[in-house]
Amino acid sequence: MSTALPAWLRVHVGRRLRGQAPTAARVLVIGTVAWQVTVWAGARNPPVYAVFAPLMALRSDPFSSLTAVALRVLGVIAGVAVGLSVVALLTPSLAALVVVLGLALLVGMFTGPGPVLNPQVGLSSLLVLSNPAPDAYGITRVWETVMGGLVTIVLAPLLWPPDPHRELTALARECAERLPGVLMGSVAALGDAAAAQDNRVVVAAEAERLVRVREQTRDAERAMRFNPLRRKHRAQVAGLAARLRTVARAGPYADLLAVEAEVLSAREGLSPALRRARAELPAVVEATARVVDGLLAGRDAAGDAAAARRLLERYRVKDPQAVAVALRRPFHRVLDLCVPPSSPPGVVEEGGRCGSADTRDDEPRKT
């Protein structure tokens, strides 16, 4: 019997190793160094709390590790302070638990990342409350955690540091594929009420993902500040992050197209208009995809945007009715976002920005 692993399992294991091995190696090396440095600094007991700092703070997410280290150290200090303060006034009891946990949660609200609660405050304060020698435990926990945190902050940027440029490049490729994909999905669903309803859910999830893309770009730019080995990519990261944020702002317009597709597909008597849309809009989606790809690649996308607008104008000439107006408008918004139009004075483009003033899509004619 062959002992070779199935192909799908080898692929899965290989993907996991490629994704997680650098983080595991960083934790192993930094934890070992943190232990030894704390021993040299005078630790009398095994300094496991020094190892907790890299173990709990270094993550697979390449943009949040150093922030997590700082928040963990801050949470431990705050939690120990809360625990020791309450233990000095109350004996361990249900009342002490309520006071400790309440204060820890309150402090955690103001020491977490943004609006997120920092649970480390509560964990550390409860461990102080449960320890038979809270004073000794609290002091040991704080100074060992601080030592581990300092070692982590010093070594983490130097050992297999995250590569924001590579991460954002991969994110840009993904956005360049997924945004046109959801636009095409909405076009393909026109006329099929059930498919349009299912598509609406898919596109809503994609719009939420694009919101997270904007957060990821900001995290990437912050990571460059603490990444001495990647400083040569600072300008590229800043430019790519700005372009990604621009594309990410198209999420609501993709969602708008999905909503229009769902609403129109559920109405009676619109089959001819929807057939015309299914015939005309795929070419618009392909042209829009070229615009998005060009923008994310840093190329001049003005030519592709002009070609997409010509396709929309051709569609407007063929069908100026309200149904077609509603389906064109999201594409105009995406194009105007990626490549703002420059129109001569007195000319208003379709969608509120281009085209002649008497045919603007923001004021659709009645069918």
N, C-alpha and C positions, 0 to 999 in steps of 0.2 A: 504493500500500500504506500502510495506516495505521501510524504510528510510535508510537501510544499504547501504553503498557505494559499488560499484562493486569491485570485487577482484582486477582487473587490476589497478583501481584507488587507492585502499588501498596500493598496492605494490608500485605504483609510489610516492604517498605521503610519505610513510614510507622511501623509498630510499632517497627522497629529504631531509626529516628531519634528517635522520642519517648522510647525507653528509654535510648539511649546518648548522644544529643547533649549533654545537660547534663554528663555526665561528661567527654566529649571537650572541651567548652568550658572546664570547670574546669581540665583538664590543660593546655590551650593557654595560658590566661591565667596560671595559677600558674607554669608552666614558664618563660614569658617573663619574668615578674617575678623569679623565682629566678635566672635567668641574669643579668639586669641588676644585681640587688642584689649578686651574687657578683663581678661585674666591678667595681662600685663599691668592694667590700671589698678589691680588690687582686689579683684573679685575673690571672695573666700569660698563661695559655693559655685557649682556649675552655672555659668551665666546664660541660662536658656532665654531669658527675656531679651538679651542682646540679639539673639538669632531670630526672635519673633518679628523684629522690625522688617528685615528683608523678606522673611517668609510670608508675612501678611500684606506687605505694602507693594512688593514688586509683582506686577501683573502682566498678563499677556497683552493687555491694552497698552500700546507703546507710548501713549501720550499722557498717562495719568500716574505713573509710578512715583515720581518725585513728589508730586502733590500728596499722594497717599502716605508717603513717609512722614512728611511734615504734619499731616492731620493725625496720623497715628501717635506720634510723639506728643503732640498737643493734647490729644484725647487722653493719653495715659496720665500726663501731668495733671490735667483738670480732674480726671476721675479719682486719682489718688488724693488730691486736695479735698474733694468733696467727701470721699470716704473717711479720711482721717478727721475732718472737721466734725462729721456726724458721730463717729465713734467716740470722740472726746466728750460729747454731750449726752449720748444715749447708749445703752447697752444693746447688743444685738437682739432684735425683737421684730415683731411685725411692724411696729411703729417706726423703728429705725429703717427697716426696708422701704417703707413708703416714702420716708423723708429722703433717703439716699437716692432711690430710683427717680423720684420726682425732681430733685435738684439736678441729677445727672442728665435726665432728659432735657431739662430746661437749658442747661449749659451746652448740651449736644446740639441744640437748635442753632446756636451761634458759633459753633466750632466745626461745622460740617462743610462740605463742598457746595457752596451756593445754598439752595433751599433744602438740601438733603441733610437729615439728622446724622450726627457722628455717633455711632453706637459704641465706640471705644471708651467714651466717658462713662457710660453705664457699666460696661464690662469691668473696667478697672475699679470703679467705686464699689461694686458688688464683691469683687475679689478681696478688697481691703476689708469689707464688712465681715466676710466669712473667715478671714485668717486669724488664728489664735494670737499672733503677734503682729498686729496691723502696722505699728510704727516701723518695725524692722522690714516688714514686707514692702510697705509703701516706698521707703527710701531705696531699697534694692531694686524694686520694679522701675522706679523713675530713672535712676542713674544708668542701669543696664540698658533700658530702652533708649535713653538719650545716646549712649555710646553706639548701640546698634544703628540708630538712625543716622548719626554722623558718618559712620563708616559707609552706610548705604548711600547717603547723599554724595560722598566723595567718589566712591567706586562705580556706582550705577551708570554714570554718563561715560565711563571709560571701558566697561566690560560689555561687549556686544550691545552698544547703545542703539536705541530705536532710530529708525531712519524715516523721519517725517516726509522727506521727498519721495521715497519709494512708496510709502503708504498712501500719500495723496495721489501719486501717479496711478496706483491701482484703483483708488477711489474714483478718479476721473474716468478711467476706462469703464468702470462699472456704471457710472452715471451716463456716459455717452451711449451705452447700450440700453439701459433700463428706461430712461426717460422717453426716447422714441418708441420703445417697446410698449409702454403703457398708452402712448398716444395712438399707436396702431391698433392696440387692443380695443380702444374705445371706438375707433372707426369700424373695425371688423364686427363689432357687436351691434351696429346700427340696424334697426329693424327687427331684432330678436330681443324681446322684452326680458326673457329669463337670462340670456347671455349678458345683456346690458346691466342687469341688476347684479350679477356675479362680478362683472368687470368693475362696477362701482366700488365694491369692497376691496378688490385688488388695488385699484388706483388710490383709494384712501390710505391704504397701508404704505404705498409707495410715496405718497405725499408726506406721511409721517417720517419715513426714512430720510427724505430730503431735508426735513427739519434737523434731523440728527447729523446730517452731512455738514450743515453749517456749524454745529457745535464741534464736530471733529476737526474742521479746519482751524478753528480758534485754538483747540487743544494742540494741534500740530505747531502752530506759530509759537505758543507758549513753550512747547518742548524744545524748540530751537534755542531758546535763551539758556538752557542748561545742558547743551549738547555740544561741547567744544570740538568733538571730532566731526561734526556735520556742519560747521559754520560756513563752509564754502557754498552750501546749498541754501543759505538764508534767503537770498533774493529770489531764487526759483520757488522756494516754498511760499514766500509771501505772494508772489504773482499767481501761482497755481491756486492757493487758498482763496484769493480774491475772485478768480474765475469760477471756482467751484461754488462759492457763495452766490454768485450771479445765477448760475444754472439751478442751484437749489431753490432759488426764489420762484422758479417756474412750477413748483409743486402745486400751488393753488390753481394754476391755469390748467394743468393736466387734470386736476380734480374737477374743475369746471366743465371740461369737455366730457368727462365721464358722467357727470350729473346731467348735462344736456342730452347725451346719448340715452341715458336711462329714461328720462322724462319723455323724449320724443319717440322712443321706440315703444312706449306704452300707449301712445295715442293712436287713434284710428285715422285712416285716410291720409297718412303721410308717406306711404310706400314709395310713390314716385320721387319725392324730394329726397328720401333716404337713399334710394338707389343712385341718384345723381351724386350724392355725397360720397357713397362708397366707391363710386367711379373716379371722382376728382381728388379726394383727400389722401389716398395712399401716396401719390406723387408729392403732395405737400409734406406729408410725414417724412418721406425720404429726404427731401430738401431741408427740412428742419433738422433732421438728424445730422446732415453735413454741417449745418450752422453750429450745432451744439458741439460736435466733434472738433470743428475748427477752432471754436472759442477755447475749449479746454486744452487743445494742443498749442495754444498761443499763436495761431495763425490769424491772418486777416479774413474774417468770415463775411465781410460786406458783400462780396460777389455772390456767395451762396444765399445770403439773406435776400438779396435783390431777386435771385431766381425764385426763391420761395414766395416772395410777394407777387411776382408775376403770375405764378400758378394760382395764387389766391384771387388775383384780379381776373384771371380767365374764368375761374369758378364763379366769381361775382357776376360777370357778364352773362354766363349761362344761367345762373339762378340767383336773382336778387331778392328772393322772398325771405320771410322772417326765419324759417327753419334753417336755411343755408347761412343766414347772418349769424345765428346762434352758434353754429358749428365752426364758422370761420374765426369768430372772435378770439377763442383761446389761442389759436395759432398766431394771430396778430400779436397777442400779448407776449407770447414766448419769444417771437422774433424781435419785437421792440425791446424786450428785456436784454436779449443777447447782443443785438446790434441796433442801438437806437437810431431811428431814421432821421435823415436830414432832408426836410422838405422846403421847397421855395415858399416865400411868404404867400399866405392866402390859400394854400393847398392843405387840405385836411385828409389824412389817410384813413382808409377803411379801418374800422375798429377804433375810431376816435383819433387816429394819427395819420392815416395815409389814404390816398384816393381823393377824388374831388368831393367838395363839400356836400353835393346833392346826393351822394351815394354812400355816405358813411354808415358803417354797420352799427354804430351805437344808437342810431335812430332808424330801426328797421321799418320797412313798409309792411302794411297789413296784408295778409294773404286773403 
